[in-house]
């Protein structure tokens, strides 16, 4: 596609007309890199052939400059394709250069005598000297010849200034310089490339980004289309930022052909960035001002540098190509040199540090101090990413025995904890032994985020315990030492919250602080928060937890930094105690602050707690979405967030019977096995097995989960109501005694904890597995208790069950209304209850093969696994399952377990 080059084509047509009268012409086409010179030359050839004018063509390349008469030989090769007679072919088989030149000259003259002849030479600035001499001899004798010679020359190339090329350009009848395309041409190019008109903003962006240069424009459009973008407003930014690889290669090839001063200038400008300083540029490139000006002029004529006093590349793809053209050592050395130059100019620390981070060579002794100052400066304005880069680079240059290494590690941990609290804790633990005084070690230790200590206590907690012993009992301390001692105790107690003996000791400690424990200082509130969390996990007294937790929250500001203290333990305790308004308000305030500065760790924590609040309110779909967001935010470093979000997502999946989501969680749960949280994996396995109808297997997993929780001393049934779930499964298997024992234990623990929804849920399950009026009375008690619950879904479930048990009596009507609109039903959590009407009979009998395949599908096997088991193709399995769904009147796999239980014993085909 040739755009806006009609004048050049018309000029060629006019030249050919004149050539027919014996007036030969020479035309030189110039322009910077990417102006479309080669494309125009190709179009000229096609136009000439269409007019019946033969054309000889040659293309020059830099690596072929040393081959004498290389261009002449290319022209000769194309001449042989014109259909010469056999004598002529023999004439051109001569090997002597003089004979070849004479023969080509003779052919050109003879051909032009019969018909106009077009001679095209592309990239003549790379032509060998001998060929340029021949072209000068030819074009010097065009009078009387029907020849048009067109050559292209790249402006700014050092070889374009050779005397022979200047002589050739000097005798040209017309010198054409190609300019940029107009916005109208850009609009046409966009439509041609994508096959549809482009949005006005998209077209304008493409034109401005490419500055109308055909090479830049077409490279951008082709890459956008290849990547699946469309010419719409939403993809404008992609067009602006794109770095096409084909364009990079063209620019790099151009740079390789430039002399060393020009390359050094380009390298220095790429490293210098947007800083506009001629003195720095010259010093960095190692060039005097005159050489810098010459190099700048060359790059501008090449079309790679904006003309004018400001030194800027025309497109960020040029900078990208320049950077790729440098080897690592060059890149590192230039950044190191620029850092030294900036330091010598007393530049701000961050300006210097931005280049030190790219310097692989050992920087000067002052570098560590500059990097640390830059880290603090970046952290103060909220740019923790830059602060972390500066401080990590400083750490690499700081000797292990340096006295400032400990302070550097503390600064680094402060920058990291907004997005990687676990690594932050690791760096703080590395710093502790390096401090000489106990007070300094304590100040650093209390910066460790408590939530990072839950899964991987190990050596870190041992350090904290040893430090706590050094400080001694806080009762005998005052001032800062007392505060540090209290905060250390809070962290150690949380780290040991998986030990029932430590949980019991925490209960004694809390009781020993009296009815109104002091909360006047941050250290006192952190300790109470840790003790309240221990009480929550033990499941003792939600009212007391709520009272103390709400008092703490009234004292603690809803500040983003509080996410890194013990306050999150209080928030989670309040959520499990159904004090959702207080917890939600605090989370809303923190979330608003997080959006302003960006803190992934805080965002993940807020999403986890909101997911748990949604679970507590009976909104499993909302909980699943929030927990999924938290999982996306949480990476391997955000261990506390990922474990908590997985817990929330598990509860949401169990509440909706979403076996697919549960299956996806298995891989993530496996990450926690080594950290003492394998109960999550057991919980998911149990849910998947139960949904597939494998009740015995599900019970094994639920009981294993329960044993792990009991071993940790986590007695709170609101953490995971596994006994309620297991009781239902035992009931379905006819194991009534086991079911009743479990639900009695569950109910007793929910009473001990004291939240209405826990008690109401346990009473509903108890009523579900109990026959007659006793079961109805339990369901009535459940409905009454749940009237005070925040969980609407639990109320609805109880209402539906109670209405079903009461039948058509007037007493059932209010419960029936309450049971309407239940959107989520987990089949294995709502079995056919005692006293309930029987399910409708299957609508058709299954064959033996259908039943066998249906049973495998109900167990959760994929079509391929089923096919392997029964030795058929997956397609056959799919056909059988389609027939099964139709005969049983079920929508899909999730309904198979319950439907199969209603079938009579299987028969063979």
Secondary structure, DSSP 4 states (H G I P E B T S, - for coil): ---S-HHHHHHHHHHHHHHHTTB-EEEEEEESTTSSHHHHHHHHHHHHHHTT-EEEEEE--GGGTTSTTHHHHHHHHHHHTTT--HHHHHHTT---HHHHHHHHHHHHHHHHHHS-EEEEEESGGGS-HHHHHHHHHHHTT-BT--EEEEEEEETT-GGGG-HHHHHHHHT-SEEEE--PPPHHHHHHHHHHHHSSPPPHHHHHHHHHHHTT-HHHHHHHHHHHHHTT--SSGGGHHHHHH---HHHHHHHHHHHHTS-HHHHHHHHHHHHHTT---HHHHHHHHT--HHHHHHHHHHHHHTTSB-SSSS--BSSHHHHHHHHHHS-HHHHHHHHHHHHHHHHHTT--HHHHHHHHTT--S---TTHHHHHHHHHHHHHHTT-HHHHHHHHHHHHHHS-TT-TTHHHHHHHHHHHHTTT-HHHHHHHHHHHHTT-SSHHHHHHHHTTS-GGGGTT--HHHHHHHHHHHHHH--GGG--HHHHHHHHHHHHHHHHHTTT-HHHHHHHHHHHHHT-TT---SSHHHHHHHHHHHHHHHHHT--HHHHHHHHHHHHHHS---GGGGGSTHHHHHHHHHHTT-HHHHHHHHHHHHHHHHHH--HHHHHHHHHHHHHHHHHTT-HHHHHHHHHHHHHH--TT-HHHHHHHHHHHHHHHHHHT-HHHHHHHHHHHHTTGGGT-THHHHHHHHHHHHHTT-HHHHHHHHHHHHHHHHHHT---TTT--HHHHHHHHHHHTT-HHHHHHHHHHHHHHHHHH--HHHHHHHHHHHHHTS-HHHHHHHHHHHHHHHTT-S-HHHHHHHHHHHHHHHTTSGGGHHHHHHHTT-----GGGS---TTPPPPPPPSSPPPHHHHHHHHHHHTT--HHHHHHHHTS-HHHHHHHHHHHHHHHT-SSGGGHHHHHHTSPPP---
